[in-house]
Amino acid sequence: MEAKDGSQKAADTSLTLDALPLGFQTNDAELDKAATVLRLLYIADLRNLQTKINDLIVSVQNYTANPKSDTSLGRVGR
């Protein structure tokens, strides 16, 4: 968010558990909150796993997609 003088101010990004979608209801408010926390932890674990997979893909691509060739050994044509 930008103030009138051009400086940047942090936006209020606080959320409550009630504001986050759970996807199902158990008709017990405390159980719904616990399920929401577990869902958020699961999503954080998935994000961490995805980051590790992306790092692995990048390292494999750096190894395979950047061939180093010795042009003194090769010929073009015959």
Secondary structure, DSSP 8 states (H G I E B T S, - for coil): -B-TTS-B--------GGGS--SS--S-HHHHHHHHHHHHHHHHHHHHHHHHHHHHHHHHHHHHSS----TTT--S--
